[in-house]
Amino acid sequence: MSNDFKLTSYDYYSNRRDMEVISSIVDALKKILEEDKKEVQPLFLKISDNLIMNIARKVVQEKKKTFLIGITGESASGKTVFVDNTINACVKSKKEGIYTVIRCDDYYKDTSKELEEAGSYEELFKTGFSFDTPKAINLDLMKEHLINLKNGVEIVSPKYDFVTCKSDPDGDVKKPAKVLLTEGLYVLNEGLREIMDVKVYVFTPLEVIKERWYKRAALRGKTGKAADLQFQDVNKTAQQYIRPAYEISDAVINGMVSQEYIRKITDKIFVTLKNMDL
């Protein structure tokens, strides 16, 4: 009976201390978010009620578990830039095992044959072909790779060429890490979002998206009528496949913020956690 009492007592005080630390983290993060709201271009446009609590709990009680963050948004909304800026702001060391990035763009299916047969992007789009639906991407393979990484198994991601539409299955070796970041058009679609620990949506005004999109399309060999046809499809399919993710996301991020401001916010968060001696 004495041993049982000691075990119960230990668990009680251990859990009590955890809850005190979690509560302190939540209060500190809420303060940072309140300050962010006052900015002309705040980083956070929406935060779900339980996100802060869940993050604090994972930081305190699940330190050894992999943390999978899914980041989506419309084409040219700034997903890739946001991920890269966040990594540059957050990661002070290049040591392996800290983070791994899986990009939806790498998983486009090989359509080089279709492009060759059509003769040009414009003719390909006239057939009704679309690069902007979930069917254009091998989401099943991407999900399999994400689950493997969460389970500590390294993978080889494919590599896609946006000019030739060729997919190379022998792309880059990706190793398991403490934080997994996956970004792309459909990472929060049904079938994938269930495995995410945090779901993030990057919101950017449509006029900004359009300007960015056309500049990137030119770099990928799409100009003139071909670019116009694809952008019409991009806007139409976004309404069906991407924008609904806004409602189910844990956080909505402003796609207009600078790397400098992202660094400012992340530095505040890291200093807060460091002062708590976690």
N, C-alpha and C positions, 0 to 999 in steps of 0.2 A: 504493500500500500504506500509505503514511503517513497519507493522508486516512482510509482505512478504519479504521485503528487509533484515530485521534482520535475518530471517530464512535462506535465501540464503547466506548471509554473513557468518553466523555461519558454515554452511555446507562447504562453500568454504575454510575457514581457517582450519577447522577440517581436511578435506581431504588433504589440502596442508601439514599440519603437519604430517599426516600419511605417505604421499609420501616421505617426507624428512627422516622420521625414517626408512621407508622401504629401501630407497636408501642407508642409512648409514649401515643397516644390510647387504645388498647385497655386498657392498664394503668390509665390514669386513670379510664376509664369503669367498669371492673370494680370499682375501689375505691369509686366512688359507688354502684354497685349493691349492694355488700356493706354499706355504711352504710344503704341503703334497706331491706334485709332485716331490720334490727334494729327497724324502726318497728312500732308496733301496727297501723297501716294503711299498709303499704308501697305504693308506686305500682306497682312491677313484681311481678307474681305468677309470671311465667314469661318466660324469654328463651331463644331458640334459640341453639345453640352458635356459629353463624357470623354472627349478626346484628351483634354489636359490630364484628367484623372488617370486614364489608361496609359498615357505616356509616362506619367510619374510612377505608376505602379510597375511598369516594365523596367524602368531605370533602377528601381529599388529592389524588386523581387525577382526579376527575370534577366539578370545581368548576362548570363551565359547563353541565352537564346538568341537566335537570329531574328532581326527586325526587318520585315519586308514592307517597303513603302511603294505604293503604286501612284504614279503621277500621270494624269491625262489632261487633255484640252484639245481644242480644235487645231487643225493643221496651221502651222506658223504662229501659234499662240505664244510660243516661247518656252515650251516644255524642256527641250534639250538645253537651251541657254540657262534656264532656271536650275536644272540639275547640275550643270557644270559650274555655275556660279556658287551654288550651295556647297558643292564639294570643295571648291577653292577657298570658300569662307570657313568651312567647318574643319576640314582635315589639315592639321598642322604637320602631320607626318605622312610619308609615302609608304610606310610599313604595310606589308601585305596582311590581309585579314581584317582590315578596318572596314572597307566598303568594296562592293562590286556593283557594276551597272549593267543592266540588261535592257537593250533598246529594242522596242517593237519594230523599228525600221529595218533591223537586221533580219527579220523573219518574213519579209515579203517573199511570196512564192516566185519562182523563176518564170518569167513571161517573155523571155528573150525571143522565143520561137514565134509567139503571137505578134510581137513588134516587128520582127523580120518579115513575116508573111504580109502584114498590113502595109509595110513600106515606110510608115511615118507615124508619129504620135497622133497627128490629126486624123489620119485614116483609121487608126486603131480606136480612137474615141468615138468615131462615127459609127462603129459597129456596136456601140453600147458597152464596151469594155470599161471597167472602173477599177482604179487603184484605191478607191476610197470607201470600200466596204470591208467588213471583217473577213469576208471570203478571200480577199487578196493576200491575207497574211496567215501564216501557219501558227495560229494561236495555240493549237494543241501541243505543238513542239515547244513553244515558249513556256507554256504552263508546266510541262514535264521538266524543262530545264530549271525553272524557278523552284519547283518542289525538290528537285535533286540538290540544288544549292542550299536550300533551307535544311536539308538533311545531311549536309556536310560533304556532298559529292561534287567534284568539279565537273564542268561540262565544256563542250566546244560549241560556241554559238556560230551560226552561219554568218556570211557577209554578203551584203546586197549592193549591187551597182545600180544607181538610179538613172544612169545614162543608157546602159545596155539592157537593163532589167534582168541581168544574170544573178543567180544566187549561188554562192560558193559554200558548200556544206562544211568545208574545212576552214572556218574563220578564225576566231580568237578563243583561246583557252580562258575560261572564267572560273575563278576559284571561290569557294565558300568564304563568307566574311560576316562580321558582326552585323553590318547593315547592308541590306540588298535594296538597291534603287532600281525600279523598272519604270520606264517612261515610254509613252506612245499613245496613239489614237484610241486603242481599244483595251488598254490594260485594266480598265474598270468595268468592262462589259461582263454580262452574266457568264459564269463559268470560270472567270479569272479573278473577279473582285473578292470572291469568297476566301481566297488564300492570302489576301493583303491584311497586314496589321494596321496600316494607316492608308486611307484613300484621299488623294489630293487632286484638286481640279485647278488648272491654271486658266484664269479668265483674262481675256484681252479684247478690247473693242473691235468690232468687225472691220472698221475702216483701217485700223492698224494691221490686223491680220491680212487683209487684202494686199496692202502695200508690201508687207514682208513676203507674202506668198509669191507674188509675181517676180520679185527679185530672186528668190530661191529657185523658182521654176526655170528661169533663164539659165541658171547655172547647171540645171539638170537637162538642158536641151529642149525645153518646152517654151516656145514663144508664139506670138501672134494668135491665130485661130485655135491652135492646139492648146495653148495656155488658157484661153477664154473658155473652151469646152470643158477642160478639167476643173477650172475654178467653179463653174456652174455646178458641176457634180460634187465638188468639195462642200459647197454651201448646202446643197440639198441633202447629202448623206450625213452631214454633221447634225442636222436637225433630228435625224432618226437614230443615229448610232452614238453620238458623242455628247451632245448637250444634255441629255437626260442624266448623265453622270454628275452634273452639277448638284442635283438634288440629293444624291446618295453619298456624296463625298463627306469626309470628316472635316476637311478644310478646303477653302477656296483661296487661292493665292493670286495676287495681283501680278499679271504678266508684264507690267510696265515698270516695275521697280529695278533699281540699278544694283550691280554687284556690290557696290560700296555700302548700300543700305542693308543688303542681305548680310554682309559681314558685320555691320553694326549690331543687328538684331541677334545673330548667332553668337557673337562675342559676349553680349549681355547674358544669354542663356548659359554659355559655358562658364562664365565667371560665377553665376549664381549656383550652378551645380558644384563647381570646385569649392566654393566657400562652405558648402554643406558637407564636404569631406566624404563624398560617396565612393 
